[in-house]
């Protein structure tokens, strides 16, 4: 239906239902992606924390090895069979 060179649009209840469905599905999709992204960020943070913990543990083990070397040398030098 044309009126004065512009196109008239009759917005019916059927159109409203389709539009509501599209908007609702977009919102659900957005929410799901948002939740998944938050979960991935949390896992990435946890992995980064684990990497830091491993680095600290590795450093402490190296320090322990360095601290025990003198004990080994002492025992080897003083051990009499």
C-alpha positions in Angstrom: 0.0 0.0 0.0 1.5 3.3 -1.1 0.6 6.7 0.2 2.3 9.9 -0.9 5.3 8.1 -2.3 6.2 6.3 1.0 5.6 2.7 1.8 3.1 2.1 4.6 3.8 -0.9 6.9 1.1 -2.6 8.8 2.6 -3.9 12.0 0.5 -6.8 13.2 0.6 -9.1 16.2 2.2 -11.8 14.1 5.0 -9.4 13.3 5.4 -8.5 16.9 5.7 -12.2 17.8 8.4 -12.8 15.2 10.3 -9.6 16.3 10.1 -10.6 20.0 11.4 -14.1 19.1 14.4 -12.7 17.2 15.2 -10.2 20.0 14.8 -12.8 22.7 17.1 -15.3 20.8 19.7 -12.6 20.3 19.6 -11.8 24.0 19.9 -15.5 25.0 22.8 -15.9 22.6 24.5 -12.8 23.9 24.1 -14.1 27.5 25.5 -17.5 26.7 28.6 -16.1 25.0 29.1 -13.7 27.8 29.0 -16.5 30.4 31.4 -18.6 28.3 33.8 -15.7 28.0 33.7 -15.2 31.7 34.4 -18.9 32.3 37.4 -18.8 29.9 38.8 -15.7 31.6 38.5 -17.4 35.0 40.3 -20.5 33.7 43.0 -18.3 32.1 43.5 -16.5 35.4 43.7 -19.9 37.2 46.3 -21.1 34.7 48.4 -18.0 35.1 48.3 -18.4 38.9 49.4 -22.0 38.6 52.3 -21.0 36.3 53.4 -18.4 39.0 53.1 -21.1 41.7 55.2 -23.5 39.6 57.9 -20.9 39.1 58.1 -20.2 42.9 58.2 -23.9 43.6 61.0 -24.4 41.1 63.0 -21.5 42.6 62.6 -23.0 46.1 63.7 -26.5 44.9 66.8 -25.0 43.3 67.6 -23.1 46.5 67.1 -26.3 48.5 69.5 -28.2 46.2 72.1 -25.5 46.6 71.7 -25.6 50.4 72.1 -29.3 50.6 75.3 -29.5 48.4 77.5 -28.5 51.4 75.9 -31.3 53.4 76.8 -33.8 50.7 80.3 -32.5 50.5 80.7 -32.6 54.3 79.4 -36.2 54.5 81.7 -37.4 51.7 84.8 -35.8 53.2 84.1 -36.9 56.8 82.7 -40.4 56.1 85.2 -43.1 57.1 84.6 -46.6 56.2 
